[in-house]
Amino acid sequence: MAQFDITVAAGKAYTTIWEERTYLARMAMVPILLKIICVLAVVRFAEDGNLLQITLIMLPAYFAEGWMLAHLVRLVILGNRWPFQLTGDDKADAVSLNNRARGILSGMVSFVLINMVIVSFFTFFRIFVPLDIDPEQADPATAGIAFIVLLTAFFGFKFVWFYVPLAVNMNPKLYLHQFKKLPMTFYLIGLWLVCIVPAKMLMQLITSTILESAGVDSTQEALPVITENSVAVIRVIFDSLKNLFITAGIAYALLEIFGLSDPREAAKKNKN
């Protein structure tokens, strides 16, 4: 069974995001701005806890972020950069542009669909298993549903990253074949945790500092508008950063699994 080194994949992901920070900041400017606008719209207009309504408001942000992440995947695996640079060979450029457009579109649309499925999944979960339920008083039927839902989430975890292989026009069967074994799901979960936990912790630290400086308690139902908006913006930035880290991590895992060379490392050697 093909495997990958979690620490190596995560380490390369962090290194790449740092080294490409200028390129990624330029590419991520519009997606993050659009995401901030959508999140602020959710804060102002969405009903509390209405996940489907929130998803519809966030839809433009999902498309923009999917576009950004698909470009990141192609940078890591293929060395492609945005925007597309013409070489002067019309036929070769047409083929290359068509392949790139197909990959970006596939990755973007699949990212949107995956997010919609995730929201639908948790909506179903909240209908049958309320978040405020007392575990000691839960009836057997509710406990059984919760167990099935958690089991489904575990075995479906590999599909959350389906946009990564699609962004580089990889045959989905190849991806599913490599991740069909149970241990690979644990590898993916481990990589996911290593990539998101630091960003989550830093986000919590910054938001806590903002709340403390404003003299408000995070448990308050209604926060001052400026504070609420500031916290929302910080969370959007770090959520986007978290997605960049884990997407790059999964891409490097695929490079290792399929024995592919790192195009960025090859480019560095050519420069030297």
Buried (B, 14 or more C-beta within 10 A) or exposed (E): EBEBBBEEBBBBBBEBBEEBEEBBEEBBEEBBEBBBBBBBBBBEEBEEEEBEBBBBBBBBBBBBBBBBBBBBBBBBBBBBEBEEEEEEEEEEBEEBEEBBEEBBBBBBBBBBBBBBEBBEBBBBBEEBBEEEBEEEEBEEEBEEBBEEBEEEBEEEBBBBBBBBBBBBBBEEEEBEEBBEEEEBBEBBBBBBBBBBEBBEEBBBEBBEEBBEEBEBEEEEEEBEEEBBBBBBBBBBBBBBBBBBBBBBBBBBBBBBBBEEEBBBEEEEEEEE
